[in-house]
Amino acid sequence: MADAAVHKYKFDVKMTCGGCSGAVNRVLKKAQENDEGVTEYNVDLAKQEVLVTGTIPYDDLLEKIKKTGKEVRSGETLE
C-alpha cells in the first residue's frame, strides 16, 4: 500500500467549556492511538479551533468530530 498524502485541516468547532474541548481531544487522541491517520492535533478552546495533521480523509475526520455532539461550523483543508 502506498503512503497516503499528509494533510493539515482546520475546523471551527463550537466549544463552550473544558468538557467540550475535552470531548474533541479524546476522539482525536483515540484516532491517533489507533493509527487511524491522525499524526498530531491541537484543540484550542479560546479560538474554538481544531487543527489536525495526518493522512486521515477530511470526511472521516469531520465525522469523528461531529460524533462528539459539538457543532462544526466550518472546516477546511490547509495543505
All heavy atoms as a GROMACS GRO file, in nm:
protein
  605
    1MET      N    1   0.085  -0.119   0.000
    1MET     CA    2   0.000   0.000   0.000
    1MET      C    3   0.089   0.124   0.000
    1MET      O    4   0.181   0.136   0.080
    1MET     CB    5  -0.090  -0.004   0.124
    1MET     CG    6  -0.186   0.109   0.133
    1MET     SD    7  -0.298   0.079   0.273
    1MET     CE    8  -0.322   0.245   0.324
    2ALA      N    9   0.062   0.217  -0.087
    2ALA     CA   10   0.140   0.340  -0.096
    2ALA      C   11   0.108   0.432   0.021
    2ALA      O   12  -0.002   0.430   0.075
    2ALA     CB   13   0.111   0.410  -0.228
    3ASP      N   14   0.207   0.512   0.059
    3ASP     CA   15   0.184   0.608   0.167
    3ASP      C   16   0.085   0.714   0.120
    3ASP      O   17   0.097   0.768   0.010
    3ASP     CB   18   0.315   0.677   0.206
    3ASP     CG   19   0.409   0.583   0.279
    3ASP    OD1   20   0.359   0.483   0.335
    3ASP    OD2   21   0.530   0.609   0.281
    4ALA      N   22  -0.012   0.742   0.205
    4ALA     CA   23  -0.111   0.845   0.172
    4ALA      C   24  -0.052   0.983   0.198
    4ALA      O   25   0.039   0.999   0.279
    4ALA     CB   26  -0.236   0.824   0.257
    5ALA      N   27  -0.103   1.080   0.128
    5ALA     CA   28  -0.055   1.218   0.146
    5ALA      C   29  -0.095   1.271   0.283
    5ALA      O   30  -0.201   1.238   0.335
    5ALA     CB   31  -0.114   1.307   0.037
    6VAL      N   32  -0.009   1.352   0.340
    6VAL     CA   33  -0.036   1.414   0.470
    6VAL      C   34  -0.104   1.548   0.446
    6VAL      O   35  -0.060   1.627   0.363
    6VAL     CB   36   0.094   1.433   0.551
    6VAL    CG1   37   0.067   1.508   0.680
    6VAL    CG2   38   0.158   1.297   0.580
    7HIS      N   39  -0.212   1.571   0.518
    7HIS     CA   40  -0.288   1.695   0.505
    7HIS      C   41  -0.295   1.765   0.640
    7HIS      O   42  -0.278   1.704   0.744
    7HIS     CB   43  -0.431   1.667   0.458
    7HIS     CG   44  -0.436   1.603   0.323
    7HIS    ND1   45  -0.412   1.671   0.207
    7HIS    CD2   46  -0.462   1.474   0.287
    7HIS    CE1   47  -0.424   1.590   0.104
    7HIS    NE2   48  -0.454   1.469   0.150
    8LYS      N   49  -0.324   1.894   0.634
    8LYS     CA   50  -0.348   1.973   0.755
    8LYS      C   51  -0.489   2.030   0.742
    8LYS      O   52  -0.522   2.091   0.640
    8LYS     CB   53  -0.245   2.084   0.769
    8LYS     CG   54  -0.258   2.162   0.898
    8LYS     CD   55  -0.147   2.264   0.912
    8LYS     CE   56  -0.066   2.229   1.033
    8LYS     NZ   57   0.046   2.319   1.053
    9TYR      N   58  -0.569   2.008   0.844
    9TYR     CA   59  -0.708   2.053   0.844
    9TYR      C   60  -0.734   2.150   0.958
    9TYR      O   61  -0.671   2.142   1.064
    9TYR     CB   62  -0.803   1.934   0.864
    9TYR     CG   63  -0.785   1.821   0.766
    9TYR    CD1   64  -0.729   1.700   0.807
    9TYR    CD2   65  -0.825   1.833   0.634
    9TYR    CE1   66  -0.714   1.594   0.718
    9TYR    CE2   67  -0.810   1.728   0.544
    9TYR     CZ   68  -0.755   1.610   0.587
    9TYR     OH   69  -0.740   1.505   0.500
   10LYS      N   70  -0.826   2.243   0.934
   10LYS     CA   71  -0.869   2.336   1.039
   10LYS      C   72  -1.020   2.335   1.046
   10LYS      O   73  -1.088   2.348   0.944
   10LYS     CB   74  -0.819   2.478   1.008
   10LYS     CG   75  -0.861   2.579   1.115
   10LYS     CD   76  -0.793   2.713   1.095
   10LYS     CE   77  -0.869   2.798   0.998
   10LYS     NZ   78  -0.820   2.936   0.992
   11PHE      N   79  -1.072   2.320   1.168
   11PHE     CA   80  -1.217   2.319   1.189
   11PHE      C   81  -1.254   2.426   1.291
   11PHE      O   82  -1.183   2.446   1.389
   11PHE     CB   83  -1.263   2.183   1.243
   11PHE     CG   84  -1.245   2.070   1.146
   11PHE    CD1   85  -1.128   1.995   1.146
   11PHE    CD2   86  -1.343   2.039   1.054
   11PHE    CE1   87  -1.110   1.891   1.056
   11PHE    CE2   88  -1.326   1.935   0.964
   11PHE     CZ   89  -1.210   1.862   0.965
   12ASP      N   90  -1.366   2.492   1.267
   12ASP     CA   91  -1.424   2.586   1.360
   12ASP      C   92  -1.534   2.508   1.433
   12ASP      O   93  -1.636   2.475   1.374
   12ASP     CB   94  -1.483   2.706   1.284
   12ASP     CG   95  -1.552   2.806   1.375
   12ASP    OD1   96  -1.547   2.790   1.499
   12ASP    OD2   97  -1.614   2.901   1.322
   13VAL      N   98  -1.508   2.475   1.560
   13VAL     CA   99  -1.599   2.389   1.636
   13VAL      C  100  -1.652   2.467   1.756
   13VAL      O  101  -1.575   2.528   1.830
   13VAL     CB  102  -1.525   2.262   1.686
   13VAL    CG1  103  -1.620   2.171   1.762
   13VAL    CG2  104  -1.464   2.188   1.568
   14LYS      N  105  -1.784   2.466   1.774
   14LYS     CA  106  -1.845   2.536   1.886
   14LYS      C  107  -1.815   2.460   2.015
   14LYS      O  108  -1.866   2.350   2.038
   14LYS     CB  109  -1.996   2.548   1.865
   14LYS     CG  110  -2.064   2.629   1.973
   14LYS     CD  111  -2.209   2.651   1.940
   14LYS     CE  112  -2.274   2.737   2.046
   14LYS     NZ  113  -2.416   2.760   2.016
   15MET      N  114  -1.728   2.518   2.098
   15MET     CA  115  -1.689   2.459   2.226
   15MET      C  116  -1.702   2.568   2.332
   15MET      O  117  -1.642   2.674   2.318
   15MET     CB  118  -1.545   2.407   2.221
   15MET     CG  119  -1.521   2.300   2.117
   15MET     SD  120  -1.348   2.244   2.108
   15MET     CE  121  -1.271   2.385   2.025
   16THR      N  122  -1.781   2.542   2.435
   16THR     CA  123  -1.806   2.646   2.535
   16THR      C  124  -1.735   2.623   2.668
   16THR      O  125  -1.735   2.711   2.753
   16THR     CB  126  -1.957   2.658   2.561
   16THR    OG1  127  -2.008   2.529   2.599
   16THR    CG2  128  -2.030   2.706   2.436
   17CYS      N  129  -1.677   2.503   2.686
   17CYS     CA  130  -1.612   2.475   2.814
   17CYS      C  131  -1.504   2.369   2.797
   17CYS      O  132  -1.488   2.312   2.689
   17CYS     CB  133  -1.716   2.427   2.916
   17CYS     SG  134  -1.791   2.269   2.872
   18GLY      N  135  -1.434   2.341   2.904
   18GLY     CA  136  -1.329   2.240   2.902
   18GLY      C  137  -1.383   2.102   2.870
   18GLY      O  138  -1.313   2.019   2.811
   19GLY      N  139  -1.507   2.076   2.907
   19GLY     CA  140  -1.568   1.947   2.875
   19GLY      C  141  -1.586   1.930   2.726
   19GLY      O  142  -1.567   1.820   2.671
   20CYS      N  143  -1.624   2.039   2.660
   20CYS     CA  144  -1.642   2.036   2.515
   20CYS      C  145  -1.510   2.007   2.445
   20CYS      O  146  -1.501   1.918   2.359
   20CYS     CB  147  -1.694   2.170   2.464
   20CYS     SG  148  -1.859   2.214   2.521
   21SER      N  149  -1.407   2.084   2.480
   21SER     CA  150  -1.278   2.064   2.416
   21SER      C  151  -1.220   1.928   2.455
   21SER      O  152  -1.154   1.862   2.375
   21SER     CB  153  -1.181   2.176   2.450
   21SER     OG  154  -1.158   2.184   2.589
   22GLY      N  155  -1.249   1.883   2.576
   22GLY     CA  156  -1.202   1.752   2.621
   22GLY      C  157  -1.261   1.639   2.538
   22GLY      O  158  -1.192   1.541   2.507
   23ALA      N  159  -1.389   1.652   2.500
   23ALA     CA  160  -1.454   1.550   2.418
   23ALA      C  161  -1.385   1.539   2.282
   23ALA      O  162  -1.359   1.428   2.232
   23ALA     CB  163  -1.602   1.583   2.401
   24VAL      N  164  -1.354   1.654   2.223
   24VAL     CA  165  -1.288   1.654   2.092
   24VAL      C  166  -1.146   1.598   2.108
   24VAL      O  167  -1.100   1.517   2.026
   24VAL     CB  168  -1.286   1.796   2.032
   24VAL    CG1  169  -1.209   1.798   1.901
   24VAL    CG2  170  -1.428   1.847   2.009
   25ASN      N  171  -1.077   1.637   2.214
   25ASN     CA  172  -0.943   1.585   2.242
   25ASN      C  173  -0.943   1.433   2.253
   25ASN      O  174  -0.855   1.366   2.197
   25ASN     CB  175  -0.889   1.643   2.374
   25ASN     CG  176  -0.789   1.754   2.352
   25ASN    OD1  177  -0.694   1.740   2.277
   25ASN    ND2  178  -0.812   1.865   2.420
   26ARG      N  179  -1.041   1.378   2.325
   26ARG     CA  180  -1.048   1.232   2.344
   26ARG      C  181  -1.065   1.159   2.212
   26ARG      O  182  -1.000   1.057   2.188
   26ARG     CB  183  -1.162   1.196   2.440
   26ARG     CG  184  -1.127   1.219   2.586
   26ARG     CD  185  -1.232   1.162   2.679
   26ARG     NE  186  -1.363   1.225   2.664
   26ARG     CZ  187  -1.399   1.339   2.720
   26ARG    NH1  188  -1.313   1.406   2.795
   26ARG    NH2  189  -1.520   1.388   2.702
   27VAL      N  190  -1.153   1.211   2.126
   27VAL     CA  191  -1.178   1.147   1.996
   27VAL      C  192  -1.051   1.148   1.910
   27VAL      O  193  -1.017   1.048   1.847
   27VAL     CB  194  -1.295   1.218   1.924
   27VAL    CG1  195  -1.294   1.194   1.775
   27VAL    CG2  196  -1.427   1.172   1.982
   28LEU      N  197  -0.982   1.261   1.909
   28LEU     CA  198  -0.861   1.272   1.827
   28LEU      C  199  -0.747   1.189   1.884
   28LEU      O  200  -0.671   1.127   1.810
   28LEU     CB  201  -0.820   1.418   1.813
   28LEU     CG  202  -0.921   1.505   1.736
   28LEU    CD1  203  -0.879   1.650   1.739
   28LEU    CD2  204  -0.938   1.456   1.594
   29LYS      N  205  -0.737   1.185   2.018
   29LYS     CA  206  -0.633   1.103   2.082
   29LYS      C  207  -0.656   0.955   2.050
   29LYS      O  208  -0.563   0.882   2.018
   29LYS     CB  209  -0.634   1.125   2.233
   29LYS     CG  210  -0.526   1.046   2.304
   29LYS     CD  211  -0.525   1.075   2.452
   29LYS     CE  212  -0.412   0.997   2.519
   29LYS     NZ  213  -0.408   1.018   2.662
   30LYS      N  214  -0.781   0.912   2.056
   30LYS     CA  215  -0.815   0.772   2.025
   30LYS      C  216  -0.779   0.740   1.880
   30LYS      O  217  -0.723   0.634   1.850
   30LYS     CB  218  -0.963   0.748   2.051
   30LYS     CG  219  -1.006   0.605   2.032
   30LYS     CD  220  -1.152   0.587   2.067
   30LYS     CE  221  -1.197   0.444   2.041
   30LYS     NZ  222  -1.340   0.429   2.062
   31ALA      N  223  -0.812   0.832   1.789
   31ALA     CA  224  -0.780   0.812   1.647
   31ALA      C  225  -0.629   0.803   1.627
   31ALA      O  226  -0.580   0.722   1.547
   31ALA     CB  227  -0.839   0.925   1.562
   32GLN      N  228  -0.554   0.884   1.702
   32GLN     CA  229  -0.407   0.882   1.692
   32GLN      C  230  -0.352   0.750   1.747
   32GLN      O  231  -0.268   0.686   1.684
   32GLN     CB  232  -0.349   1.001   1.769
   32GLN     CG  233  -0.200   1.018   1.752
   32GLN     CD  234  -0.148   1.140   1.826
   32GLN    OE1  235  -0.188   1.167   1.939
   32GLN    NE2  236  -0.060   1.214   1.763
   33GLU      N  237  -0.401   0.708   1.863
   33GLU     CA  238  -0.352   0.585   1.926
   33GLU      C  239  -0.388   0.461   1.844
   33GLU      O  240  -0.316   0.362   1.846
   33GLU     CB  241  -0.409   0.572   2.067
   33GLU     CG  242  -0.350   0.674   2.163
   33GLU     CD  243  -0.417   0.673   2.299
   33GLU    OE1  244  -0.525   0.613   2.314
   33GLU    OE2  245  -0.361   0.735   2.391
   34ASN      N  246  -0.501   0.465   1.773
   34ASN     CA  247  -0.546   0.350   1.694
   34ASN      C  248  -0.493   0.354   1.551
   34ASN      O  249  -0.540   0.279   1.466
   34ASN     CB  250  -0.699   0.343   1.693
   34ASN     CG  251  -0.756   0.308   1.828
   34ASN    OD1  252  -0.689   0.251   1.912
   34ASN    ND2  253  -0.882   0.343   1.850
   35ASP      N  254  -0.399   0.444   1.526
   35ASP     CA  255  -0.334   0.455   1.395
   35ASP      C  256  -0.437   0.474   1.283
   35ASP      O  257  -0.433   0.406   1.181
   35ASP     CB  258  -0.247   0.331   1.370
   35ASP     CG  259  -0.142   0.356   1.262
   35ASP    OD1  260  -0.106   0.473   1.240
   35ASP    OD2  261  -0.100   0.259   1.198
   36GLU      N  262  -0.528   0.568   1.305
   36GLU     CA  263  -0.634   0.597   1.207
   36GLU      C  264  -0.599   0.716   1.118
   36GLU      O  265  -0.687   0.774   1.054
   36GLU     CB  266  -0.767   0.621   1.279
   36GLU     CG  267  -0.817   0.498   1.351
   36GLU     CD  268  -0.943   0.523   1.432
   36GLU    OE1  269  -1.013   0.624   1.408
   36GLU    OE2  270  -0.970   0.442   1.522
   37GLY      N  271  -0.472   0.756   1.115
   37GLY     CA  272  -0.431   0.861   1.024
   37GLY      C  273  -0.417   0.998   1.085
   37GLY      O  274  -0.398   1.096   1.015
   38VAL      N  275  -0.424   1.009   1.218
   38VAL     CA  276  -0.404   1.137   1.286
   38VAL      C  277  -0.262   1.140   1.341
   38VAL      O  278  -0.226   1.060   1.428
   38VAL     CB  279  -0.507   1.156   1.401
   38VAL    CG1  280  -0.476   1.284   1.479
   38VAL    CG2  281  -0.649   1.161   1.346
   39THR      N  282  -0.179   1.229   1.287
   39THR     CA  283  -0.039   1.240   1.328
   39THR      C  284  -0.026   1.333   1.449
   39THR      O  285   0.038   1.300   1.547
   39THR     CB  286   0.048   1.294   1.213
   39THR    OG1  287   0.026   1.213   1.099
   39THR    CG2  288   0.194   1.293   1.250
   40GLU      N  289  -0.087   1.451   1.439
   40GLU     CA  290  -0.088   1.546   1.551
   40GLU      C  291  -0.213   1.630   1.543
   40GLU      O  292  -0.277   1.641   1.439
   40GLU     CB  293   0.038   1.632   1.552
   40GLU     CG  294   0.061   1.716   1.430
   40GLU     CD  295   0.192   1.793   1.436
   40GLU    OE1  296   0.299   1.730   1.433
   40GLU    OE2  297   0.185   1.916   1.444
   41TYR      N  298  -0.246   1.689   1.659
   41TYR     CA  299  -0.368   1.770   1.664
   41TYR      C  300  -0.355   1.874   1.775
   41TYR      O  301  -0.274   1.859   1.867
   41TYR     CB  302  -0.492   1.683   1.686
   41TYR     CG  303  -0.488   1.605   1.816
   41TYR    CD1  304  -0.540   1.659   1.933
   41TYR    CD2  305  -0.431   1.480   1.821
   41TYR    CE1  306  -0.535   1.589   2.051
   41TYR    CE2  307  -0.425   1.409   1.939
   41TYR     CZ  308  -0.479   1.464   2.055
   41TYR     OH  309  -0.472   1.394   2.173
   42ASN      N  310  -0.434   1.979   1.765
   42ASN     CA  311  -0.439   2.082   1.868
   42ASN      C  312  -0.583   2.132   1.878
   42ASN      O  313  -0.643   2.170   1.777
   42ASN     CB  314  -0.346   2.198   1.834
   42ASN     CG  315  -0.346   2.303   1.943
   42ASN    OD1  316  -0.324   2.273   2.059
   42ASN    ND2  317  -0.371   2.426   1.906
   43VAL      N  318  -0.636   2.129   1.999
   43VAL     CA  319  -0.772   2.178   2.024
   43VAL      C  320  -0.759   2.305   2.106
   43VAL      O  321  -0.707   2.303   2.217
   43VAL     CB  322  -0.856   2.073   2.099
   43VAL    CG1  323  -0.995   2.125   2.126
   43VAL    CG2  324  -0.862   1.942   2.019
   44ASP      N  325  -0.803   2.418   2.050
   44ASP     CA  326  -0.790   2.548   2.116
   44ASP      C  327  -0.929   2.598   2.155
   44ASP      O  328  -1.006   2.643   2.070
   44ASP     CB  329  -0.722   2.646   2.020
   44ASP     CG  330  -0.687   2.778   2.087
   44ASP    OD1  331  -0.763   2.824   2.174
   44ASP    OD2  332  -0.583   2.835   2.051
   45LEU      N  333  -0.962   2.587   2.284
   45LEU     CA  334  -1.094   2.627   2.333
   45LEU      C  335  -1.117   2.777   2.313
   45LEU      O  336  -1.225   2.818   2.270
   45LEU     CB  337  -1.108   2.590   2.481
   45LEU     CG  338  -1.237   2.633   2.551
   45LEU    CD1  339  -1.360   2.575   2.482
   45LEU    CD2  340  -1.234   2.593   2.698
   46ALA      N  341  -1.017   2.860   2.341
   46ALA     CA  342  -1.032   3.005   2.330
   46ALA      C  343  -1.067   3.047   2.187
   46ALA      O  344  -1.153   3.132   2.166
   46ALA     CB  345  -0.906   3.075   2.377
   47LYS      N  346  -1.001   2.987   2.089
   47LYS     CA  347  -1.026   3.020   1.948
   47LYS      C  348  -1.140   2.937   1.889
   47LYS      O  349  -1.184   2.964   1.777
   47LYS     CB  350  -0.901   2.994   1.864
   47LYS     CG  351  -0.786   3.088   1.888
   47LYS     CD  352  -0.673   3.053   1.792
   47LYS     CE  353  -0.551   3.138   1.810
   47LYS     NZ  354  -0.443   3.097   1.720
   48GLN      N  355  -1.184   2.834   1.964
   48GLN     CA  356  -1.282   2.738   1.915
   48GLN      C  357  -1.235   2.677   1.783
   48GLN      O  358  -1.310   2.667   1.685
   48GLN     CB  359  -1.420   2.802   1.904
   48GLN     CG  360  -1.469   2.849   2.038
   48GLN     CD  361  -1.618   2.873   2.044
   48GLN    OE1  362  -1.694   2.824   1.963
   48GLN    NE2  363  -1.660   2.949   2.143
   49GLU      N  364  -1.108   2.637   1.783
   49GLU     CA  365  -1.042   2.590   1.662
   49GLU      C  366  -0.976   2.454   1.688
   49GLU      O  367  -0.919   2.432   1.794
   49GLU     CB  368  -0.936   2.692   1.622
   49GLU     CG  369  -0.858   2.659   1.498
   49GLU     CD  370  -0.760   2.771   1.467
   49GLU    OE1  371  -0.646   2.766   1.519
   49GLU    OE2  372  -0.798   2.864   1.394
   50VAL      N  373  -0.988   2.366   1.590
   50VAL     CA  374  -0.925   2.235   1.597
   50VAL      C  375  -0.835   2.221   1.474
   50VAL      O  376  -0.882   2.234   1.361
   50VAL     CB  377  -1.031   2.122   1.598
   50VAL    CG1  378  -0.964   1.986   1.601
   50VAL    CG2  379  -1.125   2.138   1.717
   51LEU      N  380  -0.706   2.198   1.497
   51LEU     CA  381  -0.609   2.176   1.389
   51LEU      C  382  -0.565   2.030   1.394
   51LEU      O  383  -0.531   1.980   1.501
   51LEU     CB  384  -0.487   2.266   1.406
   51LEU     CG  385  -0.512   2.416   1.397
   51LEU    CD1  386  -0.387   2.493   1.436
   51LEU    CD2  387  -0.556   2.455   1.258
   52VAL      N  388  -0.567   1.965   1.279
   52VAL     CA  389  -0.529   1.824   1.273
   52VAL      C  390  -0.436   1.803   1.153
   52VAL      O  391  -0.463   1.852   1.044
   52VAL     CB  392  -0.653   1.732   1.258
   52VAL    CG1  393  -0.610   1.586   1.252
   52VAL    CG2  394  -0.752   1.754   1.372
   53THR      N  395  -0.329   1.729   1.175
   53THR     CA  396  -0.237   1.690   1.068
   53THR      C  397  -0.238   1.538   1.060
   53THR      O  398  -0.231   1.470   1.163
   53THR     CB  399  -0.094   1.739   1.097
   53THR    OG1  400  -0.097   1.881   1.114
   53THR    CG2  401   0.000   1.704   0.984
   54GLY      N  402  -0.247   1.486   0.937
   54GLY     CA  403  -0.242   1.342   0.921
   54GLY      C  404  -0.288   1.299   0.783
   54GLY      O  405  -0.313   1.380   0.694
   55THR      N  406  -0.299   1.168   0.768
   55THR     CA  407  -0.339   1.109   0.640
   55THR      C  408  -0.488   1.076   0.637
   55THR      O  409  -0.539   1.033   0.536
   55THR     CB  410  -0.259   0.981   0.613
   55THR    OG1  411  -0.279   0.890   0.722
   55THR    CG2  412  -0.111   1.011   0.597
   56ILE      N  413  -0.557   1.097   0.748
   56ILE     CA  414  -0.699   1.067   0.757
   56ILE      C  415  -0.776   1.152   0.654
   56ILE      O  416  -0.747   1.271   0.639
   56ILE     CB  417  -0.753   1.091   0.900
   56ILE    CG1  418  -0.897   1.044   0.914
   56ILE    CG2  419  -0.738   1.237   0.941
   56ILE    CD1  420  -0.947   1.040   1.058
   57PRO      N  421  -0.871   1.094   0.581
   57PRO     CA  422  -0.950   1.172   0.487
   57PRO      C  423  -1.035   1.277   0.560
   57PRO      O  424  -1.082   1.254   0.671
   57PRO     CB  425  -1.039   1.068   0.418
   57PRO     CG  426  -0.968   0.938   0.438
   57PRO     CD  427  -0.899   0.951   0.572
   58TYR      N  428  -1.057   1.390   0.496
   58TYR     CA  429  -1.133   1.502   0.554
   58TYR      C  430  -1.269   1.455   0.606
   58TYR      O  431  -1.306   1.485   0.719
   58TYR     CB  432  -1.151   1.612   0.449
   58TYR     CG  433  -1.236   1.727   0.496
   58TYR    CD1  434  -1.180   1.835   0.561
   58TYR    CD2  435  -1.374   1.727   0.476
   58TYR    CE1  436  -1.257   1.941   0.605
   58TYR    CE2  437  -1.453   1.832   0.520
   58TYR     CZ  438  -1.394   1.938   0.585
   58TYR     OH  439  -1.473   2.041   0.629
   59ASP      N  440  -1.344   1.382   0.523
   59ASP     CA  441  -1.480   1.341   0.562
   59ASP      C  442  -1.479   1.250   0.684
   59ASP      O  443  -1.567   1.260   0.770
   59ASP     CB  444  -1.551   1.273   0.445
   59ASP     CG  445  -1.585   1.371   0.333
   59ASP    OD1  446  -1.597   1.493   0.361
   59ASP    OD2  447  -1.601   1.327   0.218
   60ASP      N  448  -1.381   1.161   0.694
   60ASP     CA  449  -1.372   1.072   0.810
   60ASP      C  450  -1.343   1.153   0.937
   60ASP      O  451  -1.402   1.127   1.043
   60ASP     CB  452  -1.260   0.969   0.790
   60ASP     CG  453  -1.291   0.870   0.679
   60ASP    OD1  454  -1.402   0.874   0.622
   60ASP    OD2  455  -1.202   0.788   0.649
   61LEU      N  456  -1.255   1.249   0.925
   61LEU     CA  457  -1.220   1.334   1.039
   61LEU      C  458  -1.340   1.418   1.082
   61LEU      O  459  -1.371   1.429   1.201
   61LEU     CB  460  -1.102   1.424   1.003
   61LEU     CG  461  -1.049   1.515   1.111
   61LEU    CD1  462  -1.011   1.439   1.237
   61LEU    CD2  463  -0.931   1.595   1.058
   62LEU      N  464  -1.410   1.475   0.986
   62LEU     CA  465  -1.528   1.556   1.015
   62LEU      C  466  -1.631   1.473   1.091
   62LEU      O  467  -1.688   1.519   1.190
   62LEU     CB  468  -1.588   1.610   0.884
   62LEU     CG  469  -1.715   1.693   0.896
   62LEU    CD1  470  -1.692   1.817   0.982
   62LEU    CD2  471  -1.765   1.732   0.758
   63GLU      N  472  -1.654   1.349   1.049
   63GLU     CA  473  -1.750   1.261   1.117
   63GLU      C  474  -1.707   1.232   1.260
   63GLU      O  475  -1.791   1.230   1.351
   63GLU     CB  476  -1.768   1.130   1.039
   63GLU     CG  477  -1.861   1.144   0.921
   63GLU     CD  478  -1.997   1.205   0.956
   63GLU    OE1  479  -2.065   1.156   1.050
   63GLU    OE2  480  -2.034   1.306   0.893
   64LYS      N  481  -1.579   1.211   1.283
   64LYS     CA  482  -1.528   1.184   1.418
   64LYS      C  483  -1.556   1.304   1.509
   64LYS      O  484  -1.600   1.287   1.623
   64LYS     CB  485  -1.379   1.154   1.416
   64LYS     CG  486  -1.347   1.017   1.364
   64LYS     CD  487  -1.200   0.985   1.381
   64LYS     CE  488  -1.169   0.847   1.329
   64LYS     NZ  489  -1.244   0.741   1.394
   65ILE      N  490  -1.531   1.423   1.460
   65ILE     CA  491  -1.554   1.543   1.542
   65ILE      C  492  -1.704   1.561   1.566
   65ILE      O  493  -1.746   1.592   1.677
   65ILE     CB  494  -1.491   1.667   1.477
   65ILE    CG1  495  -1.338   1.651   1.472
   65ILE    CG2  496  -1.529   1.794   1.554
   65ILE    CD1  497  -1.266   1.758   1.393
   66LYS      N  498  -1.786   1.540   1.463
   66LYS     CA  499  -1.931   1.556   1.478
   66LYS      C  500  -1.989   1.456   1.578
   66LYS      O  501  -2.087   1.487   1.646
   66LYS     CB  502  -2.000   1.539   1.343
   66LYS     CG  503  -1.991   1.660   1.253
   66LYS     CD  504  -2.072   1.638   1.126
   66LYS     CE  505  -2.079   1.764   1.042
   66LYS     NZ  506  -2.159   1.743   0.922
   67LYS      N  507  -1.930   1.338   1.588
   67LYS     CA  508  -1.981   1.236   1.681
   67LYS      C  509  -1.968   1.279   1.827
   67LYS      O  510  -2.031   1.221   1.914
   67LYS     CB  511  -1.909   1.102   1.660
   67LYS     CG  512  -1.962   1.027   1.541
   67LYS     CD  513  -1.897   0.890   1.529
   67LYS     CE  514  -1.950   0.817   1.408
   67LYS     NZ  515  -1.885   0.687   1.388
   68THR      N  516  -1.888   1.382   1.855
   68THR     CA  517  -1.877   1.433   1.992
   68THR      C  518  -2.002   1.511   2.030
   68THR      O  519  -2.022   1.545   2.146
   68THR     CB  520  -1.755   1.525   2.009
   68THR    OG1  521  -1.774   1.644   1.929
   68THR    CG2  522  -1.626   1.456   1.971
   69GLY      N  523  -2.085   1.544   1.931
   69GLY     CA  524  -2.205   1.624   1.956
   69GLY      C  525  -2.180   1.773   1.945
   69GLY      O  526  -2.270   1.854   1.959
   70LYS      N  527  -2.056   1.811   1.917
   70LYS     CA  528  -2.023   1.953   1.902
   70LYS      C  529  -2.056   2.000   1.761
   70LYS      O  530  -2.043   1.926   1.665
   70LYS     CB  531  -1.873   1.978   1.929
   70LYS     CG  532  -1.826   1.928   2.063
   70LYS     CD  533  -1.901   1.991   2.176
   70LYS     CE  534  -1.911   1.898   2.295
   70LYS     NZ  535  -2.035   1.911   2.368
   71GLU      N  536  -2.099   2.123   1.750
   71GLU     CA  537  -2.134   2.182   1.620
   71GLU      C  538  -2.006   2.222   1.546
   71GLU      O  539  -1.926   2.299   1.598
   71GLU     CB  540  -2.221   2.305   1.641
   71GLU     CG  541  -2.257   2.376   1.512
   71GLU     CD  542  -2.326   2.510   1.533
   71GLU    OE1  543  -2.365   2.541   1.648
   71GLU    OE2  544  -2.339   2.583   1.436
   72VAL      N  545  -1.989   2.166   1.428
   72VAL     CA  546  -1.876   2.205   1.343
   72VAL      C  547  -1.928   2.314   1.249
   72VAL      O  548  -2.008   2.288   1.160
   72VAL     CB  549  -1.821   2.084   1.262
   72VAL    CG1  550  -1.705   2.128   1.174
   72VAL    CG2  551  -1.778   1.973   1.357
   73ARG      N  552  -1.885   2.436   1.275
   73ARG     CA  553  -1.935   2.550   1.196
   73ARG      C  554  -1.869   2.559   1.059
   73ARG      O  555  -1.932   2.603   0.964
   73ARG     CB  556  -1.916   2.680   1.275
   73ARG     CG  557  -2.003   2.682   1.401
   73ARG     CD  558  -1.992   2.810   1.475
   73ARG     NE  559  -1.866   2.814   1.548
   73ARG     CZ  560  -1.853   2.859   1.672
   73ARG    NH1  561  -1.957   2.906   1.738
   73ARG    NH2  562  -1.736   2.859   1.731
   74SER      N  563  -1.744   2.519   1.050
   74SER     CA  564  -1.675   2.517   0.921
   74SER      C  565  -1.551   2.429   0.932
   74SER      O  566  -1.504   2.399   1.041
   74SER     CB  567  -1.637   2.658   0.876
   74SER     OG  568  -1.536   2.712   0.961
   75GLY      N  569  -1.501   2.392   0.816
   75GLY     CA  570  -1.380   2.312   0.810
   75GLY      C  571  -1.312   2.335   0.677
   75GLY      O  572  -1.379   2.364   0.578
   76GLU      N  573  -1.181   2.325   0.677
   76GLU     CA  574  -1.107   2.344   0.551
   76GLU      C  575  -0.978   2.266   0.555
   76GLU      O  576  -0.925   2.234   0.660
   76GLU     CB  577  -1.079   2.492   0.528
   76GLU     CG  578  -0.987   2.556   0.632
   76GLU     CD  579  -0.963   2.703   0.607
   76GLU    OE1  580  -0.919   2.738   0.495
   76GLU    OE2  581  -0.985   2.782   0.699
   77THR      N  582  -0.930   2.234   0.436
   77THR     CA  583  -0.801   2.169   0.420
   77THR      C  584  -0.698   2.279   0.394
   77THR      O  585  -0.712   2.358   0.302
   77THR     CB  586  -0.802   2.071   0.300
   77THR    OG1  587  -0.906   1.975   0.322
   77THR    CG2  588  -0.669   2.001   0.286
   78LEU      N  589  -0.597   2.288   0.482
   78LEU     CA  590  -0.495   2.391   0.470
   78LEU      C  591  -0.382   2.346   0.378
   78LEU      O  592  -0.322   2.427   0.308
   78LEU     CB  593  -0.439   2.428   0.608
   78LEU     CG  594  -0.541   2.480   0.710
   78LEU    CD1  595  -0.474   2.506   0.843
   78LEU    CD2  596  -0.609   2.606   0.659
   79GLU      N  597  -0.349   2.219   0.381
   79GLU     CA  598  -0.241   2.164   0.297
   79GLU      C  599  -0.284   2.030   0.242
   79GLU      O  600  -0.346   1.953   0.307
   79GLU     CB  601  -0.113   2.142   0.379
   79GLU     CG  602  -0.052   2.267   0.433
   79GLU     CD  603   0.068   2.239   0.521
   79GLU    OE1  604   0.117   2.124   0.526
   79GLU    OE2  605   0.114   2.331   0.587
   0.00000   0.00000   0.00000
